[in-house]
Amino acid sequence: MKTVNLILALIFLLFAAVQFNDDQDDILFWVLVYGGVGVISLFGAFKKYHVMTIVLGLAVVVFELFRKFPTFAKWIGDGMPSIVEEMQASTPHVELVREYLGLCICFAALIFHYIQFYKLRNKEEPFVE
């Protein structure tokens, strides 16, 4: 699991790093979300989980998923037009759908860490509660 966690940490910290070229309104949120998941993954590599940090991350991600769901549902209803034809978001749905999918990736990673926390909890006590 250490290798998986280190790879996740690297990926999410790189995701956070590339957010600095985004709109000024979005930079802080996305750097905190991606960076937070990256740091949780890094600590997970050393079996040091803080469950409240994971829960806080899940709460933020789930809140944003619900907030952005109407746009995602509209994109599906429109027949899922391409969101990868060009790097620049030429239409609003492109940026919002990409953000939604990024949140889904964060959600999956945080659930993975939550499960790992409870597996460790049953084996040993190397975490902070």
C-alpha positions as CSV (number, residue, x, y, z in Angstrom):
1,M,0.0,0.0,0.0
2,K,2.9,2.3,0.6
3,T,3.6,2.5,-3.2
4,V,0.0,3.2,-4.0
5,N,-0.2,6.0,-1.4
6,L,3.0,7.6,-2.7
7,I,1.8,7.5,-6.3
8,L,-1.5,9.0,-5.2
9,A,0.4,11.7,-3.2
10,L,2.5,12.5,-6.2
11,I,-0.5,12.7,-8.6
12,F,-2.6,14.9,-6.3
13,L,0.2,17.2,-5.5
14,L,0.9,17.6,-9.2
15,F,-2.8,18.2,-9.7
16,A,-2.6,21.0,-7.1
17,A,0.5,22.5,-8.8
18,V,-1.1,22.8,-12.2
19,Q,-4.1,24.7,-10.7
20,F,-2.0,27.9,-10.5
21,N,-2.8,28.6,-14.2
22,D,-6.6,28.5,-13.5
23,D,-8.9,31.4,-12.9
24,Q,-8.0,33.5,-9.8
25,D,-11.4,32.6,-8.3
26,D,-10.7,28.9,-8.4
27,I,-7.0,28.6,-7.5
28,L,-7.3,28.5,-3.7
29,F,-10.1,26.0,-3.6
30,W,-8.5,23.5,-6.0
31,V,-5.0,23.8,-4.6
32,L,-6.5,23.1,-1.1
33,V,-8.6,20.2,-2.3
34,Y,-6.0,18.5,-4.5
35,G,-3.2,19.4,-2.1
36,G,-5.2,18.1,0.9
37,V,-5.8,14.7,-0.8
38,G,-2.1,14.6,-1.7
39,V,-1.0,15.2,1.9
40,I,-3.5,12.7,3.2
41,S,-2.1,10.2,0.7
42,L,1.5,11.0,1.8
43,F,0.6,10.5,5.4
44,G,-1.2,7.3,4.4
45,A,2.0,5.9,2.9
46,F,3.4,5.9,6.5
47,K,0.2,4.6,8.0
48,K,-0.5,7.9,9.8
49,Y,-4.1,8.8,9.3
50,H,-6.1,11.5,10.9
51,V,-9.7,10.5,10.4
52,M,-11.2,13.9,11.0
53,T,-9.1,15.3,8.1
54,I,-10.4,12.6,5.8
55,V,-14.0,13.3,7.0
56,L,-13.6,17.0,6.4
57,G,-12.2,16.4,3.0
58,L,-15.2,14.1,2.2
59,A,-17.6,16.7,3.4
60,V,-16.1,19.4,1.2
61,V,-16.0,17.1,-1.8
62,V,-19.5,15.8,-1.4
63,F,-20.9,19.3,-0.9
64,E,-19.3,20.4,-4.1
65,L,-20.4,17.3,-6.0
66,F,-24.0,18.1,-5.0
67,R,-23.6,21.8,-5.9
68,K,-22.2,21.0,-9.4
69,F,-24.5,18.0,-10.1
70,P,-27.1,19.9,-12.1
71,T,-24.5,21.0,-14.6
72,F,-23.1,17.5,-14.8
73,A,-26.7,16.1,-15.3
74,K,-27.3,18.7,-18.0
75,W,-24.1,17.7,-19.8
76,I,-25.3,14.0,-19.7
77,G,-28.7,15.1,-21.0
78,D,-27.1,17.0,-23.9
79,G,-25.5,13.7,-25.1
80,M,-22.1,14.2,-23.3
81,P,-20.4,16.5,-25.8
82,S,-16.6,16.2,-25.8
83,I,-14.8,17.9,-23.0
84,V,-11.3,17.0,-24.2
85,E,-11.1,18.4,-27.7
86,E,-9.0,21.4,-26.5
87,M,-7.3,22.4,-23.3
88,Q,-9.0,25.8,-23.0
89,A,-12.6,25.5,-21.8
90,S,-14.5,27.1,-24.7
91,T,-17.9,26.6,-23.1
92,P,-18.9,26.8,-19.5
93,H,-20.0,23.1,-19.3
94,V,-16.5,22.0,-20.2
95,E,-14.9,23.5,-17.2
96,L,-17.7,22.5,-14.8
97,V,-17.8,18.9,-16.0
98,R,-14.0,18.6,-15.7
99,E,-14.3,20.0,-12.2
100,Y,-17.0,17.5,-11.3
101,L,-14.9,14.6,-12.6
102,G,-11.9,15.9,-10.6
103,L,-14.1,15.9,-7.5
104,C,-15.1,12.3,-8.3
105,I,-11.5,11.4,-8.3
106,C,-10.9,13.1,-5.0
107,F,-14.0,11.4,-3.5
108,A,-12.7,8.0,-4.6
109,A,-9.2,8.6,-3.1
110,L,-10.7,9.8,0.2
111,I,-12.9,6.8,0.4
112,F,-9.9,4.6,-0.2
113,H,-8.1,6.3,2.7
114,Y,-11.1,6.1,4.9
115,I,-11.2,2.3,4.3
116,Q,-7.4,2.0,4.9
117,F,-7.8,3.9,8.1
118,Y,-10.4,1.4,9.4
119,K,-8.4,-1.6,8.3
120,L,-5.4,-0.2,10.2
121,R,-7.6,0.5,13.2
122,N,-8.5,-3.1,13.5
123,K,-4.8,-4.3,13.2
124,E,-2.8,-1.7,15.2
125,E,-2.8,1.8,16.6
126,P,-0.4,3.8,14.3
127,F,-2.9,6.6,13.7
128,V,-4.4,9.6,15.3
129,E,-8.1,9.7,16.1
